[in-house]
C-alpha cells in the first residue's frame, strides 16, 4: 500500500504553484499534458525507492509513505520529477526550474540529467551536492556531502555506499560495495575496496582506511539485504 499526504492532482497543483511563485514568468500551465505523465512517473519511482527504506516514516507494516512536508522525501521526489521531465520530454526549461526549486527549498543540488540510482536516501538534507558520478542502489548521503569531479573525472560508487555528514568524494575514485565515508573525510583520486571505512582521525586530521567484516552503515537504513558483488 502507498499513502501520500496529497493525491496526484493536488500534488501537481502544489508543486506548480511553488514553481510559478519562485519563477513567475508565466510560461508554465497546470494543463500542460507532459506534467501528468511526469508526476505519475515520479510518484511511482518515489514509492519504489521509499519502500526499501527501513525508517518508519518511509515504510512500515507493508505500507509505504510519502509526505510533501517531509523535506528529505520531498528532495528525492523533486529530483525524480525533474529527471522524469528530462528523460521523457527533454524539456530543459521545466527540468531546470524543478532542479532550482529543489536547490532553493532543500539545499539539494543534483542536476536533472544525473544518473542517480533507483534506491537512494537523503538524511537531514541541506548543502548536498551530487555531481554526475556513477551511483549504485542503496546510496546514502547526509547534510553537507559532496560528490564531484577532478579535471572532468567523476567517482564510481558501488552498492550500499554511505556518506556521513560533511564528507566528500571527488575525482578518479572507485568505491567498493558496502563502504562508508566518515564525517568530514575527503576522498580524492583514491580507490576503496569493498567494506571499507574511510575516516578522518579527529585528533591528527589524518585519513585512514579500516576494513570491516560487519554489516555496513548503509544497511541499517534499508529493509532488504544490500547486494554484494565480489
C-alpha positions as CSV (number, residue, x, y, z in Angstrom):
1,X,0.0,0.0,0.0
2,X,1.2,3.5,-0.8
3,X,-0.1,6.5,1.2
4,X,0.6,10.1,0.2
5,X,-0.3,13.2,2.1
6,X,-1.5,14.7,-1.3
7,X,-3.2,12.9,-4.1
8,X,-1.5,13.2,-7.5
9,X,-3.7,16.1,-8.7
10,X,-3.2,18.1,-5.5
11,X,0.5,17.4,-5.5
12,X,0.8,18.6,-9.1
13,X,-1.0,21.8,-8.2
14,X,1.2,22.2,-5.1
15,X,4.5,21.8,-7.0
16,X,3.4,24.0,-9.9
17,X,2.3,26.8,-7.6
18,X,5.7,26.7,-5.9
19,X,7.5,26.8,-9.3
20,X,5.3,29.7,-10.6
21,X,5.8,31.6,-7.3
22,X,9.6,31.3,-7.5
23,X,9.9,31.7,-11.2
24,X,7.0,34.0,-12.2
25,X,7.5,34.1,-16.0
26,X,4.0,32.7,-16.7
27,X,5.5,30.0,-19.0
28,X,4.0,27.0,-17.2
29,X,0.4,25.8,-17.2
30,X,-1.2,23.2,-15.0
31,X,-2.9,21.8,-18.1
32,X,0.4,21.1,-19.8
33,X,0.0,17.4,-21.0
34,X,3.5,16.4,-20.2
35,X,3.0,17.2,-16.5
36,X,0.7,14.4,-15.5
37,X,2.9,11.7,-17.1
38,X,5.9,13.1,-15.4
39,X,4.2,13.3,-12.0
40,X,2.9,9.8,-12.3
41,X,6.4,8.5,-13.0
42,X,7.9,10.5,-10.2
43,X,5.4,9.1,-7.7
44,X,6.0,5.5,-8.9
45,X,9.7,6.0,-8.6
46,X,9.4,7.5,-5.2
47,X,7.2,4.7,-4.0
48,X,9.7,2.1,-5.2
49,X,12.6,3.9,-3.6
50,X,10.9,4.5,-0.2
51,X,9.5,1.0,0.1
52,X,13.1,-0.2,0.6
53,X,13.8,2.2,3.5
54,X,13.7,0.8,7.0
55,X,12.7,4.1,8.6
56,X,9.1,4.0,9.7
57,X,8.3,7.4,8.2
58,X,9.1,5.8,4.9
59,X,7.8,2.2,5.2
60,X,6.1,0.4,8.0
61,X,3.9,-2.8,8.1
62,X,3.6,-3.2,4.4
63,X,2.7,0.5,3.8
64,X,5.0,3.0,2.1
65,X,4.6,6.7,2.9
66,X,5.3,9.9,1.2
67,X,4.8,13.3,2.8
68,X,5.2,16.6,0.9
69,X,6.1,18.1,4.2
70,X,9.0,15.6,4.9
71,X,11.8,17.6,3.4
72,X,14.1,14.6,2.7
73,X,11.4,12.7,0.9
74,X,10.4,15.8,-1.0
75,X,14.0,16.3,-2.1
76,X,14.1,12.8,-3.6
77,X,10.7,13.3,-5.2
78,X,11.6,16.6,-6.8
79,X,14.8,15.0,-8.2
80,X,12.8,12.1,-9.7
81,X,10.3,14.6,-11.1
82,X,13.0,16.8,-12.8
83,X,14.6,13.7,-14.1
84,X,11.4,12.3,-15.5
85,X,10.6,15.6,-17.3
86,X,14.1,15.5,-18.8
87,X,14.1,11.8,-19.8
88,X,10.6,11.7,-21.3
89,X,10.4,15.2,-22.9
90,X,13.9,16.7,-22.9
91,X,12.3,19.9,-21.6
92,X,15.4,21.6,-20.2
93,X,13.4,24.7,-19.0
94,X,10.9,22.9,-16.9
95,X,13.5,20.4,-15.6
96,X,15.8,23.3,-14.7
97,X,13.0,25.0,-12.7
98,X,12.4,21.8,-10.8
99,X,16.2,21.4,-10.1
100,X,16.3,25.1,-9.0
101,X,13.2,24.6,-6.8
102,X,14.9,21.7,-5.0
103,X,18.0,23.8,-4.5
104,X,16.1,26.7,-3.1
105,X,13.8,24.7,-0.8
106,X,16.0,21.8,0.3
107,X,19.6,22.7,-0.5
108,X,19.8,19.6,-2.6
109,X,21.9,20.2,-5.7
110,X,21.7,17.4,-8.2
111,X,21.2,18.1,-11.9
112,X,18.1,16.6,-13.6
113,X,20.3,14.7,-16.1
114,X,22.5,13.0,-13.4
115,X,22.3,9.2,-13.2
116,X,21.0,8.7,-9.7
117,X,20.1,5.1,-8.7
118,X,16.5,3.8,-8.3
119,X,17.1,3.5,-4.5
120,X,18.8,6.2,-2.5
121,X,18.3,8.0,0.7
122,X,18.9,11.6,1.8
123,X,19.3,12.1,5.5
124,X,18.9,15.6,7.1
125,X,19.4,17.1,3.6
126,X,21.0,20.5,3.2
127,X,24.1,21.6,1.4
128,X,24.3,18.3,-0.6
129,X,26.0,18.5,-4.0
130,X,25.8,15.3,-6.1
131,X,27.7,15.6,-9.4
132,X,27.4,13.4,-12.4
133,X,29.2,10.4,-10.9
134,X,28.3,6.7,-11.4
135,X,26.0,5.8,-8.5
136,X,24.5,2.5,-7.4
137,X,21.4,1.4,-5.4
138,X,21.3,1.9,-1.7
139,X,23.3,5.1,-1.7
140,X,23.1,7.2,1.4
141,X,24.1,10.8,1.8
142,X,23.8,13.3,4.7
143,X,24.0,17.0,5.1
144,X,27.0,18.7,3.6
145,X,28.0,15.8,1.4
146,X,29.8,16.4,-2.0
147,X,30.4,14.2,-4.9
148,X,32.3,15.8,-7.7
149,X,34.9,15.7,-10.5
150,X,38.6,16.5,-10.7
151,X,39.7,17.5,-14.2
152,X,36.4,16.2,-15.5
153,X,36.7,12.7,-14.0
154,X,34.0,11.6,-11.6
155,X,33.9,8.8,-9.0
156,X,32.2,5.5,-9.4
157,X,30.3,4.2,-6.3
158,X,29.3,0.6,-5.6
159,X,26.2,-0.6,-3.9
160,X,25.5,0.4,-0.3
161,X,27.9,3.3,-0.2
162,X,27.1,5.7,2.6
163,X,28.5,9.3,3.2
164,X,28.5,10.7,6.7
165,X,27.9,14.4,7.2
166,X,30.4,16.8,5.6
167,X,32.2,14.1,3.7
168,X,33.5,14.5,0.1
169,X,34.3,12.1,-2.8
170,X,36.0,13.7,-5.8
171,X,37.9,12.7,-8.8
172,X,39.1,9.3,-10.0
173,X,37.7,7.1,-7.2
174,X,36.3,3.6,-7.4
175,X,34.4,2.9,-4.2
176,X,33.6,-0.8,-3.4
177,X,30.3,-2.1,-2.2
178,X,29.2,-1.5,1.4
179,X,31.8,1.2,2.0
180,X,31.4,4.2,4.3
181,X,33.0,7.7,4.1
182,X,33.2,9.1,7.6
183,X,32.4,12.6,8.9
184,X,34.5,15.4,7.3
185,X,36.6,12.9,5.4
186,X,37.9,13.8,1.9
187,X,38.5,11.1,-0.6
188,X,40.2,12.4,-3.7
189,X,41.6,10.3,-6.6
190,X,41.8,7.2,-4.4
191,X,40.1,3.8,-4.7
192,X,38.5,1.9,-1.8
193,X,37.9,-1.8,-1.6
194,X,34.5,-3.1,-0.6
195,X,33.5,-3.0,3.1
196,X,35.9,-0.1,3.7
197,X,35.5,2.6,6.3
198,X,37.4,5.7,5.3
199,X,37.6,8.3,8.0
200,X,39.4,11.4,9.3
201,X,41.0,11.0,12.7
202,X,39.7,13.8,14.9
203,X,43.0,14.1,16.8
204,X,45.6,14.1,14.0
205,X,43.4,15.0,11.0
206,X,44.9,12.1,9.1
207,X,42.7,10.0,6.8
208,X,42.7,6.3,7.5
209,X,41.2,3.1,6.0
210,X,39.7,0.3,8.1
211,X,38.5,-2.9,6.5
212,X,35.3,-4.2,8.2
213,X,33.6,-7.6,8.2
214,X,30.4,-6.5,10.0
215,X,27.3,-5.0,8.3
216,X,27.7,-1.7,6.5
217,X,26.3,1.5,7.8
218,X,24.1,1.9,4.8
219,X,22.4,-1.5,5.6
220,X,20.9,-0.1,8.8
221,X,18.7,2.2,6.7
222,X,17.2,-0.4,4.3
223,X,14.8,-3.2,4.9
224,X,16.3,-5.6,2.3
225,X,19.8,-7.1,2.1
226,X,22.1,-4.8,0.1
227,X,23.6,-7.0,-2.7
228,X,27.4,-7.5,-2.6
229,X,29.4,-8.1,-5.7
230,X,32.7,-9.8,-5.0
